[in-house]
Amino acid sequence: MGKRLFWLAVGAGLTALIVVKGREYYERFTPKGVADQIEKSRSGLVEWVGEFLTTMGEAMETREGELREALGLDE
């Protein structure tokens, strides 16, 4: 009796897991889900490029200051 109850609980748990994951995959591959994934990727890319350009600008300003100081152009 105990073994049967155990396997019944395992089966119910696996079924619930499969249903939840199946629903997630189904929603992911619908047209709306694909559009949402593209939007997330696009917004992440835009954010990354913005951070990159900001960092690059700061580094350029710092290096320019170092070069000006080394060449004595600030005087």
C-alpha positions as CSV (number, residue, x, y, z in Angstrom):
1,M,0.0,0.0,0.0
2,G,2.8,2.4,0.8
3,K,4.6,1.8,-2.4
4,R,1.5,2.5,-4.4
5,L,0.8,5.7,-2.6
6,F,4.4,6.8,-3.2
7,W,4.3,6.1,-6.9
8,L,0.9,7.8,-7.2
9,A,2.4,10.9,-5.6
10,V,5.5,10.7,-7.9
11,G,3.2,10.4,-10.9
12,A,1.0,13.3,-9.9
13,G,4.1,15.5,-9.2
14,L,5.6,14.6,-12.6
15,T,2.3,15.2,-14.4
16,A,2.0,18.7,-12.7
17,L,5.6,19.5,-13.7
18,I,5.1,18.4,-17.3
19,V,1.9,20.4,-17.6
20,V,3.5,23.6,-16.2
21,K,6.6,23.3,-18.4
22,G,4.5,22.4,-21.4
23,R,2.4,25.5,-21.0
24,E,5.6,27.6,-20.7
25,Y,7.0,26.2,-23.9
26,Y,3.7,26.5,-25.7
27,E,3.4,30.2,-24.7
28,R,7.1,30.8,-25.6
29,F,6.5,29.6,-29.2
30,T,3.3,31.4,-29.9
31,P,3.6,34.5,-32.1
32,K,3.1,36.7,-29.0
33,G,5.7,34.8,-27.1
34,V,8.2,35.1,-29.9
35,A,7.5,38.8,-30.2
36,D,8.1,39.2,-26.4
37,Q,11.4,37.4,-26.7
38,I,12.5,39.6,-29.6
39,E,11.5,42.7,-27.6
40,K,13.5,41.5,-24.6
41,S,16.5,40.8,-26.7
42,R,16.2,44.2,-28.4
43,S,15.9,46.2,-25.2
44,G,18.9,44.3,-23.7
45,L,21.0,45.1,-26.8
46,V,20.0,48.7,-26.7
47,E,20.9,48.9,-23.0
48,W,24.3,47.1,-23.6
49,V,25.2,49.4,-26.5
50,G,24.3,52.5,-24.4
51,E,26.5,51.3,-21.5
52,F,29.3,50.5,-24.0
53,L,29.2,53.9,-25.6
54,T,29.2,55.7,-22.2
55,T,32.1,53.7,-21.0
56,M,34.0,54.2,-24.2
57,G,33.4,58.0,-24.0
58,E,34.7,58.2,-20.4
59,A,37.8,56.1,-21.3
60,M,38.5,58.4,-24.3
61,E,38.2,61.5,-22.2
62,T,40.5,60.0,-19.6
63,R,43.1,59.0,-22.2
64,E,43.0,62.3,-23.9
65,G,43.7,64.0,-20.6
66,E,46.7,61.7,-20.0
67,L,48.0,62.4,-23.5
68,R,47.6,66.1,-23.2
69,E,49.4,66.1,-19.9
70,A,52.2,63.9,-21.3
71,L,52.7,66.2,-24.3
72,G,52.3,69.4,-22.3
73,L,49.4,70.7,-24.3
74,D,47.4,71.8,-21.3
75,E,49.7,74.7,-20.5
